């Protein structure tokens, strides 16, 4: 791979890190707005840092959060698929890792249904899920 191609790959990967935050927060905003929670997005500079919402019906929230993970996962999978076809190894690995984090984030989104445990137990569960998802994606997509 030429030096200019590597530079393009690094630039695309850097942009993807930035846009990954936007993808996650915008999908959160869209889904929470769709269930009537009066959602609003908060920023620090040019980065969205969270979505706040009035606590909607808990049954709708239990459905909305997995939908949010599916929306942002589908967008990142599309990016991964298109980048993978361009043979950009750094960007491909970054998109794959981001997708696995999005999919594993379903654990955090459903945390209210899991019950109370220590933070380390939840962090361990999330990490194991993210690693398993990454390994599965790498094998399935032959990355």
DATA-V869872 format. One line per field, one symbol per residue. phi: phi as a letter, one per 20 degrees, with the letter a starting at -180 (. if undefined). psi: psi as a letter, one per 20 degrees, with the letter a starting at -180 (. if undefined). A space follows every 10 residues. Layout:
phi = ???
psi = ???
This chain:
phi = .fffffffff ffffffffff ffgfffffff ffffemdlfb ddccmddfdr cdbfffgfff ffefffffff fffffffffg fffffeldff ffffffffff fgfffgfffe gfefoebfff ffffffffff ffffffffff ele
psi = prhhhggggg gggghhgghh gggghghggg ghhhjljlqq qqqocjppir pqqpoaphhh hhhhghhghg ghggghgggg ghhhijlngg hghghggggh ggghihghhj hhihrprqgh gggggggggg ghgggggggh il.
